[in-house]
Amino acid sequence: MSTNVAIHLEPRGATITTPRGTPLQDVLFPHGVEFPCGGHGRCKGCRVRAVAGTLPVTPAQERMLSPADLAAGWRLSCQCTAETDLTLELAQWEAAILSDIAPFTFIPGDGFGIAIDVGTTTIVGQLLDLATADVLAVRTALNPQARYGADIMTRVAHALAPHGHRQLVDAVRRTLAELVADLTEAGRCQPHEIRRAVLVGNTVMHHLVCGFDVTSLSSVPFDTPHLEEARLDPQELGWGVHPAASVRFLPPIAGYVGSDILAGIIATGMDTAQTPSALIDLGTNGEIVVGDARRLTCCSTAAGPAFEG
């Protein structure tokens, strides 16, 4: 008997060869299957359908899936291992990036810059020409931490487990390095020409990218001592950019109000507006800010899980 099995993924048409007995979670995550509950079999977010091959029905599957679903071949992939050749049907992961051409103040500089939004689910990066402000490339990536949980609190819980914090930090940093490499290749510039990089994200993403402890964010009052801009070493991150490049993660505002909404406030100019307005970020970690130049009030909520029921 062969020690490897072949897994064909539909509708992508990709075929993966993996050692027999490999957890499907390890096989499928790089191909866009998310594991919202962290692979604990508590949700149905990682369902796949066995079109060909066999995936045994386990007690966990029977608890979560209806008899009709099981008969149709649906399984929770987080509870399965690859024991035979398989053809699996999965929902293709897609990301759409919308943008506008809102005016902003620009001071020309030298070289190239990178802007990155580290989202709970999706990471988005832009490569910019610092002399002209032209956007040369846009790339997205799935946040690899999603395999440990779809929502913020599940990530924090994993970070408190043995070795969990290191796993989360290493995972997101690897993906950031790959994203930077993709951006420079797409924009046809050399990595050493990157002179500046600015990152934003919610407070937990800020802490995990920077390597800060998230224990204080795990319970009320969700305070943190790290409400400062973080300057990161590009060499430690493995980006291969100019050794003197400035890499900054903008500061969060509070425990669960991050620099992503701060960037939105600055970009929209609502902090200087005389007329009240509202800015809503409907991400996995949702943030809402209302107000004007006199006062801004912001709160956050688990928007992604709420919309998913």
Summary of the structure (lengths in Angstrom):
residues: 309
radius of gyration: 21.3
end to end distance: 43.7
largest distance: 73.1
contacts: 979
relative contact order: 0.11
helix: 30%
strand: 28%
